[in-house]
């Protein structure tokens, strides 16, 4: 038996015993991210309370802290406005850190009363944990999530420290001021923690998973909906990782100024949807399916041949749907999209991105 095999508990003990009972299953994740600048520090709290206390604000609805699936994936149904994602390297030598992490997450999010870190209570805070490919492969290289994310077009200049990683910590809340402290509190539980990157993220208001992205268009329209579709496309259905999912994060720098310099018609042709409401150019409402065969009287596709909505359509890849909960980001000199997707197998994402690299005019931006 190797040293790794001696120091690691069983697959089920790590991935279902520790996380499964605590926060609903583990995530294997692949990362392909651009350079990340540190977010601005949080403002210091006032040294004294105001003379007249403000009226108590309505608290957001709490999200169950335990269950079959991790919170922060399909719950809450409307993603919180703010998030903070951190990726950390850790050591394989200790086998108890997942249980300690799960217990601390339950302590933070599973009680209603305030705490030092959450002086107004947990609110709608969710904390999701991802286990990176190196750790998953050390347990069983055949498990979903054990494969590294391949490189795609434009990835050659990515800083190596911003690719991969052992543990993902993803905290989301309507209150952005608690997120940095929460992730710092959890990171100290990881043995030999070596932070790789961290990003504060935000999103606009929207309905369900839909919200406008940095280009101004509605994002998160085509996703699995309902328990049956989530079970088919998102949750791993068997084996040691039953009930888990594979998470992909891509931090995409976007030239929003160059894109927005195009006419509205040109931008809609690139996306394949209307700017106003997100409806496909083939007709219908925002939630209607894209009709890839509809043409103008002159014989041109209503959804252009190199439109994003056409290139990303799963009918071309033979893959399932991705459950996307993407956010925007802004740093000192750049902005873009933190693309976050959940799927039962990595192939769902990789074949889609490889096709987009070949046929999607949006990739120019």
N, C-alpha and C positions, 0 to 999 in steps of 0.2 A: 504494500500500500504506500502511495506517495505521501509526502508531507501535506500536500493540498487535501488529499482524501482524508487524512487523519484529522485535520483541523476543521474541515467542513462537516456540518451535520448532514443528515439525509436531505434529498431534494424536497420531500414533502415536509420535513421538519423546518427547513428554511422558508420555502416558498408558500406553504400553506399553513403550517403550524404557527410560525411567528407572525407573518403578515396576514394570513388568511383569517385567523381568529381575531386579529386586532383591527385591521383596516380593510379587509376584503380582498386580498389577493395581490400578487406582485405584478410589476410591469417590467418586461424586458424592453430596452429602448435603444435606438440608434440615433446618433447625433451628427448633423452636418451643419456647422454654424460658422458665420463670419466672425471677424474680430469683434470682441465685445468690450466696450469701455465701461468702467465702473460707474454705477449710478451715483447721482448726487446724494450726499448724506442727508438723513432725515433732519428736519428742523428740531432744535431742542425744545422740550416742553416748557411752558411758562413756569416761572419760579413760584408764583402765587396764583391762587384761583381768582377769577374776576369777582368784583364786589357783588354783582348780581348774577347768580348762576343762570345760564341759558336754559330754555325749556328743553326737556328731554326729547331727543329726536327719536323717531320711530325706528326700532331695531329691525334689521333685515331678518328674514326667516332663516332659522337654523337648518343646517343640513345634517342628516343622521351621521353620526361619527363611526358607526360600524354597520356591517351588513355583508351581503354576498359579494358586492363589488366595491372597489374603492370610490370614495367621494372624489369629486373634482374631475371625473371623466364624463359620465352621462348625467350626473347630478352636481349642482342644481340644473334644472332644465334650461334656465337662462343663465349663462355664465356670468360670474361676478365681473365688475368693471375693471378690477385691477388684479395683477398677479406678479409673482416674482419667482423666477426659475433659477436654481443653482445646480451645478454639476460638480461632483467631488470625486476624487480618487480616494480609495481607502485600502485597508489591509485585509488579507484573507485569514490572518492568524487567529482572529476571534470569531466565535460563532454566535455570540449572544447579542450582537448589536442590532439585528433586525427586531428581535423581541423588545429590546429597550426602546428602539425608535417607535415601534407600534404603541407601546405603553405610554410614551410621552405624548404622542399624537392624540391618543384617547384622553389623556389628562388635559390637553389644551382645548380640544374641540368637543369633548363629550360631556362637559358640565356647563351649566348655565351661569354660574356665579363668576364674577370678575376675578382676574388674577393679576400678578405683577406684569406679565407680558401683555395681557388683554384686559386693561382696566375697565372697559365697557362690556366685558364678556366676549364670547367667541363670535357673536353675530353669525354671519354666513361663511365664516372661515372654513376652507377645506385644505387639506394637506395630502398630496399624493406622492407616493414613493416609487421610483423606478430603479430596477436593478440592471446594470449595464452588461453588455455582451461578454466581457471578460469574466465576470462573476458567474453569469449563467452558464457559460461554456465550461467553467471549471467544475460545475456540478454535473452537467450532461451536455455535450456539444450538439446533441440532436434536438434539444429543447427549442421551442420558439423563443426568439430574442437572443439566441446565442451567436447569431451572425452579425458581423459589423455592417454598418451602412456603407454601400459602395460610393465611390466618387462620381459626381455628375458634372455636366458641362459648367465651367466657371468655378469649380471647386479647387483648382490647382493652387491658388494663392491663399487658401485658408490657413491661419495659424494652427499648427498641430495641436496646441493646447486647447483649441476650441472644437476639437473633433473627438468623439468617444467619451469615455468616463465611466466610472464604476457605479455611482449612485446619483439619481436625479431626485431633487426635492423641489416640489412645485406647490407653492402656497397661493391661494386666491381668496380675495375678500372685497367687500364694498369699501373697506377702510384700508387705503394703501399704507398708512403709517405704521401698521403692526407687522407688515410682511418681512421686512429686513430683520427685525428682532426675532421673529419666529424661526426663520431659517438659520440664523446664527445659533439659536438655542438648540436646534436639532443637529446641526453640524458637529457640535462638540461630542455627540454620542457616537460618531463614526470613528472607529479606531484608526489612528494615523491619518486623519482627514487632511487632504491636500486640495484646496479649492482650485477648480479649473476656470470656470467662468460663472457669471451671475448677471441676470438681466431683469430690470423692472419693466413690466408690460402693462398695456391698458387697451381698452376697447370702447367703442361707442355704444350708445343704447341700441337695442334691437329687440326682435321678437324671437324667442327660442335661441337657436344657435346662430341666427342671422345678425350681422352687424356690418357696418361699412368698414372697408379696409383702407389702408393709406392712399389707395388710388381713387377713393370715393365711391367704389362700387360695393354692392352687397356681397358679403362672403358667407360661407357656411350654409348655402341653400340646399345643395344636394348632399344629404347625410342619411344614414340609417335612422329610421323612426320606429318607435314602438319596440316592445320586448322581442318580437320575432325577428325583426331585421337586425337589432343589436346582437342577438344571439347568433345570427348567421354570419355577420360581418365583423363584429368587434370582439366578442368574448371568445377566448380559447376554450374549446368544448370538451377536451379530454386530457388525461395525463396529469402530471404533477402540477401543471400550471392552469388547471381548469378554473375558469372564472377570471383569469388574468387577461391582459391584452398587451399588444406590442405598440409602443409609443415611438413616434418619430418627431424630432424637433429640427426644423431648418430655420435658421435666422437669415432672412433674405433682405439684403440692402436693396432699396428700390429707388430709381431715379424718378421720383414723383414729379419734379418740375418739368422734365422732358416729356413725360407721359401726359401731364395736364396741359401742355402746350399744344397738343393735338386738338382738333375740333371734337365736339361731342360725338358726331357720327363716326369719326375715325376711332375714338376710344371705344365706343360701343362695338365696332367691328372687331377690334382686338380682343375684347372680352367675350363677345357673343351674347351679351345681355344689355338691357336698357339701363342707363344710369339712374333714371328716376326711381324705379322700383325693383330692378333685378330680374324682370321678366325676360325670358329668352327671345331673341330676335325672330325666332320661328313662330312666335305668337303665343297667346295665352297669358296667364297670370304668373306672378313670381314663383309659385310652387309647382307650376306645370312642367312636365318633362320637356327637355330640348328635343325638337324634331329635326333630326340630322338630314332628312331627305327633302325637306321643304325647299322649294326654289322660287325665284322670281319668274315672271312671264318670260324674261330673257334667258332663263335657264341657269341663273347663278344661285348658289346656295344662300338662303336667308341667314344662316349661321355660317360665316365665311370659312373657307377651307383651313385657314391657319388661326382661327379663333380659339381662345383658351377653353371655352365651353365645349368645343368639339374635340380638341386635343385631349382633354382630361376625361372625356366620357368613358365609363367603364366598358362599354360595348366594344371598344377597340382593343382593350387589353385583356379581356376575359377575367378580370379581377373583381373582387367585391367592392363595396363602398367603404370609404374612409369616414370615420366620425371625427370631424374637424372642430377644434375649439381654438382658433387662431387669435392672436392679439397683435396690436401695433407696438412699435417701440420708437423712441427718439433718444439719441445720444447727442453729444456736443456737435458733431459734424456729420451725422448721418441719421437716416430714418428708414423704416421699412416694416416688414411683417415678420413676426415670430410664428411660423407655421407649425401648428401642433396637430397631429393626427393620431388616431387610435384605430388599430385594425388587428384581426386575429392572426395575420401572417405578414411578414415583412414584404413579401412579393407584391402585395396590394399597392404599397407605396412605390417600390422601386420600378415596377414596370410602367406605372403612370408617369413618374418623373422622367424616365428614359424616353418615353414617347413625347413628353412636352419639350424635352431638349431638342427633338428633331422637328416638331411641327407647330410649335406654339410661338406666335409673334410676341406674346407678352414677355417671353424670356429675354428679349432685347433690352428690356428695362430693368 
